[in-house]
């Protein structure tokens, strides 16, 4: 089994509604964010702004970097859910 690409977070600069901010993300998450933005036809700044708006509306908002990681992992899990064949015996908890 290949080792995951462990790497400490790096700081990346983004703009949210015209305001510069920096986020600390592991390079793997930055690559995933960049790919997600490209697939959606958006800039990274635009996608980060969307994620930021969603996180602010949540009941217990995480930090921005955590929200980005959660958004990316949730997106990956949703992709796997659409591919995984389901048995009629599978309930909502057995996915």
N, CA, C and O atoms as a GROMACS GRO file, in nm:
protein
  380
    1UNK      N    1   0.085  -0.118   0.000
    1UNK     CA    2   0.000   0.000   0.000
    1UNK      C    3   0.089   0.124   0.000
    1UNK      O    4   0.186   0.132   0.076
    2UNK      N    5   0.056   0.218  -0.084
    2UNK     CA    6   0.133   0.342  -0.095
    2UNK      C    7   0.104   0.434   0.024
    2UNK      O    8  -0.010   0.444   0.069
    3UNK      N    9   0.208   0.500   0.072
    3UNK     CA   10   0.192   0.592   0.184
    3UNK      C   11   0.114   0.716   0.139
    3UNK      O   12   0.136   0.767   0.030
    4UNK      N   13   0.021   0.762   0.223
    4UNK     CA   14  -0.048   0.888   0.191
    4UNK      C   15   0.053   1.002   0.185
    4UNK      O   16   0.159   0.996   0.247
    5UNK      N   17   0.020   1.106   0.111
    5UNK     CA   18   0.114   1.219   0.097
    5UNK      C   19   0.112   1.310   0.220
    5UNK      O   20   0.058   1.420   0.216
    6UNK      N   21   0.171   1.262   0.329
    6UNK     CA   22   0.175   1.342   0.452
    6UNK      C   23   0.260   1.467   0.428
    6UNK      O   24   0.370   1.460   0.374
    7UNK      N   25   0.207   1.578   0.470
    7UNK     CA   26   0.280   1.704   0.457
    7UNK      C   27   0.214   1.804   0.551
    7UNK      O   28   0.092   1.808   0.561
    8UNK      N   29   0.295   1.884   0.619
    8UNK     CA   30   0.233   1.985   0.707
    8UNK      C   31   0.158   2.090   0.624
    8UNK      O   32   0.184   2.105   0.505
    9UNK      N   33   0.067   2.161   0.689
    9UNK     CA   34  -0.007   2.265   0.616
    9UNK      C   35   0.085   2.375   0.564
    9UNK      O   36   0.191   2.403   0.620
   10UNK      N   37   0.041   2.435   0.454
   10UNK     CA   38   0.108   2.552   0.397
   10UNK      C   39   0.006   2.665   0.397
   10UNK      O   40  -0.115   2.641   0.395
   11UNK      N   41   0.054   2.787   0.399
   11UNK     CA   42  -0.036   2.903   0.393
   11UNK      C   43  -0.062   2.940   0.248
   11UNK      O   44   0.030   2.947   0.166
   12UNK      N   45  -0.188   2.962   0.217
   12UNK     CA   46  -0.231   3.004   0.084
   12UNK      C   47  -0.313   3.132   0.100
   12UNK      O   48  -0.393   3.144   0.192
   13UNK      N   49  -0.293   3.226   0.008
   13UNK     CA   50  -0.369   3.351   0.012
   13UNK      C   51  -0.492   3.339  -0.077
   13UNK      O   52  -0.485   3.289  -0.189
   14UNK      N   53  -0.605   3.385  -0.026
   14UNK     CA   54  -0.729   3.389  -0.103
   14UNK      C   55  -0.799   3.522  -0.078
   14UNK      O   56  -0.766   3.594   0.017
   15UNK      N   57  -0.895   3.552  -0.164
   15UNK     CA   58  -0.978   3.671  -0.146
   15UNK      C   59  -1.122   3.626  -0.129
   15UNK      O   60  -1.175   3.548  -0.208
   16UNK      N   61  -1.184   3.678  -0.024
   16UNK     CA   62  -1.325   3.650   0.000
   16UNK      C   63  -1.396   3.785   0.003
   16UNK      O   64  -1.372   3.867   0.091
   17UNK      N   65  -1.483   3.806  -0.096
   17UNK     CA   66  -1.555   3.933  -0.109
   17UNK      C   67  -1.460   4.052  -0.103
   17UNK      O   68  -1.487   4.151  -0.036
   18UNK      N   69  -1.348   4.040  -0.175
   18UNK     CA   70  -1.252   4.150  -0.185
   18UNK      C   71  -1.153   4.160  -0.071
   18UNK      O   72  -1.061   4.242  -0.077
   19UNK      N   73  -1.168   4.079   0.032
   19UNK     CA   74  -1.078   4.084   0.146
   19UNK      C   75  -0.976   3.970   0.137
   19UNK      O   76  -1.012   3.854   0.119
   20UNK      N   77  -0.848   4.007   0.149
   20UNK     CA   78  -0.743   3.904   0.147
   20UNK      C   79  -0.738   3.834   0.281
   20UNK      O   80  -0.748   3.896   0.387
   21UNK      N   81  -0.724   3.704   0.275
   21UNK     CA   82  -0.703   3.625   0.396
   21UNK      C   83  -0.613   3.509   0.360
   21UNK      O   84  -0.595   3.478   0.242
   22UNK      N   85  -0.559   3.445   0.458
   22UNK     CA   86  -0.478   3.326   0.429
   22UNK      C   87  -0.538   3.208   0.503
   22UNK      O   88  -0.596   3.220   0.610
   23UNK      N   89  -0.521   3.093   0.441
   23UNK     CA   90  -0.569   2.969   0.500
   23UNK      C   91  -0.452   2.871   0.502
   23UNK      O   92  -0.368   2.871   0.412
   24UNK      N   93  -0.448   2.790   0.604
   24UNK     CA   94  -0.345   2.687   0.614
   24UNK      C   95  -0.407   2.553   0.579
   24UNK      O   96  -0.494   2.502   0.650
   25UNK      N   97  -0.362   2.497   0.469
   25UNK     CA   98  -0.412   2.367   0.423
   25UNK      C   99  -0.294   2.279   0.382
   25UNK      O  100  -0.192   2.328   0.334
   26UNK      N  101  -0.311   2.151   0.403
   26UNK     CA  102  -0.214   2.056   0.351
   26UNK      C  103  -0.220   2.061   0.198
   26UNK      O  104  -0.327   2.083   0.142
   27UNK      N  105  -0.105   2.042   0.130
   27UNK     CA  106  -0.104   2.049  -0.016
   27UNK      C  107  -0.208   1.958  -0.082
   27UNK      O  108  -0.264   1.994  -0.185
   28UNK      N  109  -0.233   1.841  -0.024
   28UNK     CA  110  -0.334   1.750  -0.081
   28UNK      C  111  -0.471   1.817  -0.085
   28UNK      O  112  -0.542   1.808  -0.186
   29UNK      N  113  -0.509   1.885   0.024
   29UNK     CA  114  -0.639   1.952   0.026
   29UNK      C  115  -0.641   2.071  -0.070
   29UNK      O  116  -0.744   2.099  -0.132
   30UNK      N  117  -0.529   2.141  -0.084
   30UNK     CA  118  -0.524   2.252  -0.179
   30UNK      C  119  -0.543   2.200  -0.321
   30UNK      O  120  -0.615   2.260  -0.401
   31UNK      N  121  -0.479   2.089  -0.353
   31UNK     CA  122  -0.495   2.028  -0.487
   31UNK      C  123  -0.640   1.987  -0.509
   31UNK      O  124  -0.695   2.009  -0.617
   32UNK      N  125  -0.701   1.926  -0.407
   32UNK     CA  126  -0.842   1.885  -0.419
   32UNK      C  127  -0.932   2.007  -0.438
   32UNK      O  128  -1.026   2.003  -0.518
   33UNK      N  129  -0.904   2.115  -0.366
   33UNK     CA  130  -0.982   2.238  -0.378
   33UNK      C  131  -0.967   2.297  -0.518
   33UNK      O  132  -1.065   2.340  -0.580
   34UNK      N  133  -0.846   2.299  -0.567
   34UNK     CA  134  -0.819   2.351  -0.702
   34UNK      C  135  -0.893   2.268  -0.807
   34UNK      O  136  -0.951   2.324  -0.900
   35UNK      N  137  -0.889   2.137  -0.793
   35UNK     CA  138  -0.960   2.048  -0.888
   35UNK      C  139  -1.110   2.070  -0.881
   35UNK      O  140  -1.176   2.078  -0.984
   36UNK      N  141  -1.164   2.080  -0.759
   36UNK     CA  142  -1.308   2.101  -0.743
   36UNK      C  143  -1.351   2.232  -0.807
   36UNK      O  144  -1.454   2.238  -0.874
   37UNK      N  145  -1.273   2.338  -0.788
   37UNK     CA  146  -1.305   2.467  -0.848
   37UNK      C  147  -1.304   2.457  -1.000
   37UNK      O  148  -1.394   2.508  -1.067
   38UNK      N  149  -1.202   2.392  -1.054
   38UNK     CA  150  -1.192   2.378  -1.201
   38UNK      C  151  -1.310   2.298  -1.257
   38UNK      O  152  -1.366   2.335  -1.360
   39UNK      N  153  -1.346   2.190  -1.189
   39UNK     CA  154  -1.459   2.108  -1.236
   39UNK      C  155  -1.590   2.186  -1.232
   39UNK      O  156  -1.680   2.159  -1.312
   40UNK      N  157  -1.601   2.280  -1.140
   40UNK     CA  158  -1.722   2.362  -1.128
   40UNK      C  159  -1.715   2.488  -1.215
   40UNK      O  160  -1.811   2.565  -1.221
   41UNK      N  161  -1.602   2.508  -1.282
   41UNK     CA  162  -1.585   2.626  -1.366
   41UNK      C  163  -1.574   2.755  -1.286
   41UNK      O  164  -1.619   2.860  -1.330
   42UNK      N  165  -1.513   2.746  -1.168
   42UNK     CA  166  -1.500   2.861  -1.080
   42UNK      C  167  -1.354   2.884  -1.047
   42UNK      O  168  -1.269   2.797  -1.068
   43UNK      N  169  -1.328   3.001  -0.995
   43UNK     CA  170  -1.195   3.026  -0.939
   43UNK      C  171  -1.191   2.966  -0.798
   43UNK      O  172  -1.295   2.939  -0.738
   44UNK      N  173  -1.072   2.947  -0.747
   44UNK     CA  174  -1.057   2.898  -0.609
   44UNK      C  175  -1.119   3.000  -0.514
   44UNK      O  176  -1.189   2.962  -0.420
   45UNK      N  177  -1.095   3.129  -0.538
   45UNK     CA  178  -1.152   3.233  -0.451
   45UNK      C  179  -1.304   3.226  -0.446
   45UNK      O  180  -1.363   3.241  -0.339
   46UNK      N  181  -1.366   3.203  -0.559
   46UNK     CA  182  -1.513   3.194  -0.565
   46UNK      C  183  -1.564   3.074  -0.487
   46UNK      O  184  -1.661   3.085  -0.412
   47UNK      N  185  -1.498   2.961  -0.503
   47UNK     CA  186  -1.540   2.841  -0.431
   47UNK      C  187  -1.518   2.858  -0.281
   47UNK      O  188  -1.603   2.819  -0.201
   48UNK      N  189  -1.404   2.914  -0.242
   48UNK     CA  190  -1.378   2.938  -0.099
   48UNK      C  191  -1.484   3.032  -0.041
   48UNK      O  192  -1.528   3.014   0.072
   49UNK      N  193  -1.524   3.132  -0.117
   49UNK     CA  194  -1.628   3.225  -0.070
   49UNK      C  195  -1.760   3.151  -0.047
   49UNK      O  196  -1.830   3.178   0.050
   50UNK      N  197  -1.794   3.058  -0.136
   50UNK     CA  198  -1.917   2.978  -0.119
   50UNK      C  199  -1.909   2.892   0.007
   50UNK      O  200  -2.003   2.886   0.086
   51UNK      N  201  -1.795   2.826   0.024
   51UNK     CA  202  -1.776   2.741   0.142
   51UNK      C  203  -1.783   2.827   0.269
   51UNK      O  204  -1.842   2.787   0.369
   52UNK      N  205  -1.721   2.944   0.264
   52UNK     CA  206  -1.722   3.036   0.378
   52UNK      C  207  -1.864   3.078   0.413
   52UNK      O  208  -1.901   3.080   0.531
   53UNK      N  209  -1.944   3.110   0.314
   53UNK     CA  210  -2.083   3.151   0.338
   53UNK      C  211  -2.163   3.037   0.400
   53UNK      O  212  -2.242   3.059   0.492
   54UNK      N  213  -2.142   2.915   0.351
   54UNK     CA  214  -2.211   2.798   0.408
   54UNK      C  215  -2.170   2.777   0.553
   54UNK      O  216  -2.254   2.750   0.639
   55UNK      N  217  -2.040   2.789   0.580
   55UNK     CA  218  -1.990   2.763   0.716
   55UNK      C  219  -2.045   2.865   0.814
   55UNK      O  220  -2.078   2.830   0.927
   56UNK      N  221  -2.054   2.990   0.772
   56UNK     CA  222  -2.104   3.096   0.860
   56UNK      C  223  -2.250   3.072   0.897
   56UNK      O  224  -2.293   3.105   1.007
   57UNK      N  225  -2.325   3.014   0.805
   57UNK     CA  226  -2.468   2.985   0.831
   57UNK      C  227  -2.489   2.863   0.920
   57UNK      O  228  -2.599   2.841   0.969
   58UNK      N  229  -2.385   2.783   0.941
   58UNK     CA  230  -2.403   2.662   1.021
   58UNK      C  231  -2.420   2.697   1.168
   58UNK      O  232  -2.379   2.804   1.214
   59UNK      N  233  -2.480   2.604   1.240
   59UNK     CA  234  -2.509   2.625   1.382
   59UNK      C  235  -2.381   2.640   1.464
   59UNK      O  236  -2.374   2.724   1.555
   60UNK      N  237  -2.281   2.560   1.433
   60UNK     CA  238  -2.153   2.566   1.504
   60UNK      C  239  -2.041   2.576   1.400
   60UNK      O  240  -1.978   2.476   1.368
   61UNK      N  241  -2.017   2.696   1.348
   61UNK     CA  242  -1.922   2.709   1.238
   61UNK      C  243  -1.778   2.675   1.278
   61UNK      O  244  -1.727   2.724   1.379
   62UNK      N  245  -1.714   2.590   1.197
   62UNK     CA  246  -1.572   2.562   1.219
   62UNK      C  247  -1.489   2.677   1.161
   62UNK      O  248  -1.544   2.770   1.101
   63UNK      N  249  -1.358   2.670   1.178
   63UNK     CA  250  -1.271   2.766   1.110
   63UNK      C  251  -1.277   2.742   0.959
   63UNK      O  252  -1.325   2.638   0.914
   64UNK      N  253  -1.230   2.839   0.884
   64UNK     CA  254  -1.239   2.829   0.738
   64UNK      C  255  -1.163   2.709   0.683
   64UNK      O  256  -1.215   2.636   0.598
   65UNK      N  257  -1.040   2.686   0.730
   65UNK     CA  258  -0.963   2.572   0.679
   65UNK      C  259  -1.034   2.440   0.710
   65UNK      O  260  -1.040   2.351   0.626
   66UNK      N  261  -1.088   2.429   0.832
   66UNK     CA  262  -1.164   2.308   0.868
   66UNK      C  263  -1.288   2.293   0.781
   66UNK      O  264  -1.321   2.182   0.739
   67UNK      N  265  -1.356   2.404   0.754
   67UNK     CA  266  -1.476   2.399   0.669
   67UNK      C  267  -1.440   2.351   0.528
   67UNK      O  268  -1.515   2.275   0.467
   68UNK      N  269  -1.327   2.396   0.477
   68UNK     CA  270  -1.284   2.353   0.343
   68UNK      C  271  -1.255   2.204   0.344
   68UNK      O  272  -1.297   2.132   0.253
   69UNK      N  273  -1.185   2.157   0.445
   69UNK     CA  274  -1.156   2.013   0.453
   69UNK      C  275  -1.286   1.932   0.462
   69UNK      O  276  -1.301   1.831   0.394
   70UNK      N  277  -1.378   1.977   0.547
   70UNK     CA  278  -1.507   1.907   0.562
   70UNK      C  279  -1.582   1.906   0.430
   70UNK      O  280  -1.636   1.803   0.390
   71UNK      N  281  -1.585   2.019   0.360
   71UNK     CA  282  -1.654   2.029   0.231
   71UNK      C  283  -1.594   1.931   0.131
   71UNK      O  284  -1.666   1.861   0.060
   72UNK      N  285  -1.460   1.926   0.126
   72UNK     CA  286  -1.393   1.837   0.031
   72UNK      C  287  -1.417   1.690   0.063
   72UNK      O  288  -1.446   1.612  -0.027
   73UNK      N  289  -1.406   1.653   0.189
   73UNK     CA  290  -1.428   1.513   0.227
   73UNK      C  291  -1.573   1.474   0.203
   73UNK      O  292  -1.601   1.365   0.153
   74UNK      N  293  -1.666   1.562   0.237
   74UNK     CA  294  -1.808   1.533   0.213
   74UNK      C  295  -1.834   1.512   0.065
   74UNK      O  296  -1.909   1.422   0.026
   75UNK      N  297  -1.773   1.595  -0.017
   75UNK     CA  298  -1.788   1.582  -0.163
   75UNK      C  299  -1.736   1.448  -0.212
   75UNK      O  300  -1.799   1.382  -0.295
   76UNK      N  301  -1.621   1.406  -0.160
   76UNK     CA  302  -1.565   1.276  -0.197
   76UNK      C  303  -1.655   1.161  -0.152
   76UNK      O  304  -1.676   1.066  -0.227
   77UNK      N  305  -1.708   1.170  -0.031
   77UNK     CA  306  -1.799   1.065   0.018
   77UNK      C  307  -1.926   1.060  -0.065
   77UNK      O  308  -1.978   0.951  -0.092
   78UNK      N  309  -1.978   1.175  -0.106
   78UNK     CA  310  -2.098   1.177  -0.190
   78UNK      C  311  -2.071   1.114  -0.325
   78UNK      O  312  -2.157   1.045  -0.380
   79UNK      N  313  -1.951   1.136  -0.380
   79UNK     CA  314  -1.916   1.073  -0.508
   79UNK      C  315  -1.914   0.921  -0.493
   79UNK      O  316  -1.961   0.850  -0.582
   80UNK      N  317  -1.860   0.872  -0.384
   80UNK     CA  318  -1.855   0.728  -0.362
   80UNK      C  319  -1.994   0.670  -0.341
   80UNK      O  320  -2.022   0.558  -0.385
   81UNK      N  321  -2.082   0.745  -0.276
   81UNK     CA  322  -2.220   0.700  -0.254
   81UNK      C  323  -2.293   0.680  -0.386
   81UNK      O  324  -2.373   0.588  -0.398
   82UNK      N  325  -2.268   0.766  -0.484
   82UNK     CA  326  -2.339   0.755  -0.611
   82UNK      C  327  -2.287   0.639  -0.693
   82UNK      O  328  -2.356   0.592  -0.784
   83UNK      N  329  -2.167   0.590  -0.663
   83UNK     CA  330  -2.107   0.481  -0.739
   83UNK      C  331  -2.135   0.346  -0.674
   83UNK      O  332  -2.148   0.246  -0.744
   84UNK      N  333  -2.143   0.344  -0.542
   84UNK     CA  334  -2.156   0.218  -0.468
   84UNK      C  335  -2.292   0.153  -0.495
   84UNK      O  336  -2.395   0.215  -0.472
   85UNK      N  337  -2.292   0.027  -0.543
   85UNK     CA  338  -2.420  -0.043  -0.561
   85UNK      C  339  -2.481  -0.073  -0.424
   85UNK      O  340  -2.410  -0.110  -0.330
   86UNK      N  341  -2.610  -0.058  -0.415
   86UNK     CA  342  -2.678  -0.081  -0.288
   86UNK      C  343  -2.767  -0.202  -0.296
   86UNK      O  344  -2.828  -0.231  -0.399
   87UNK      N  345  -2.772  -0.273  -0.185
   87UNK     CA  346  -2.862  -0.387  -0.172
   87UNK      C  347  -2.995  -0.336  -0.120
   87UNK      O  348  -2.998  -0.237  -0.046
   88UNK      N  349  -3.107  -0.401  -0.155
   88UNK     CA  350  -3.236  -0.359  -0.099
   88UNK      C  351  -3.238  -0.372   0.053
   88UNK      O  352  -3.321  -0.309   0.119
   89UNK      N  353  -3.147  -0.453   0.109
   89UNK     CA  354  -3.143  -0.469   0.254
   89UNK      C  355  -3.069  -0.355   0.324
   89UNK      O  356  -3.077  -0.342   0.446
   90UNK      N  357  -2.998  -0.274   0.246
   90UNK     CA  358  -2.926  -0.162   0.304
   90UNK      C  359  -3.022  -0.056   0.352
   90UNK      O  360  -3.103  -0.004   0.274
   91UNK      N  361  -3.012  -0.024   0.477
   91UNK     CA  362  -3.088   0.089   0.531
   91UNK      C  363  -3.002   0.212   0.523
   91UNK      O  364  -2.889   0.205   0.476
   92UNK      N  365  -3.052   0.326   0.567
   92UNK     CA  366  -2.975   0.448   0.558
   92UNK      C  367  -2.845   0.443   0.640
   92UNK      O  368  -2.750   0.513   0.607
   93UNK      N  369  -2.840   0.361   0.744
   93UNK     CA  370  -2.720   0.353   0.828
   93UNK      C  371  -2.619   0.254   0.773
   93UNK      O  372  -2.505   0.250   0.821
   94UNK      N  373  -2.656   0.173   0.675
   94UNK     CA  374  -2.566   0.068   0.624
   94UNK      C  375  -2.499   0.107   0.492
   94UNK      O  376  -2.451   0.020   0.420
   95UNK      N  377  -2.495   0.231   0.460
   95UNK     CA  378  -2.436   0.273   0.333
   95UNK      C  379  -2.287   0.270   0.336
   95UNK      O  380  -2.223   0.302   0.237
   0.00000   0.00000   0.00000
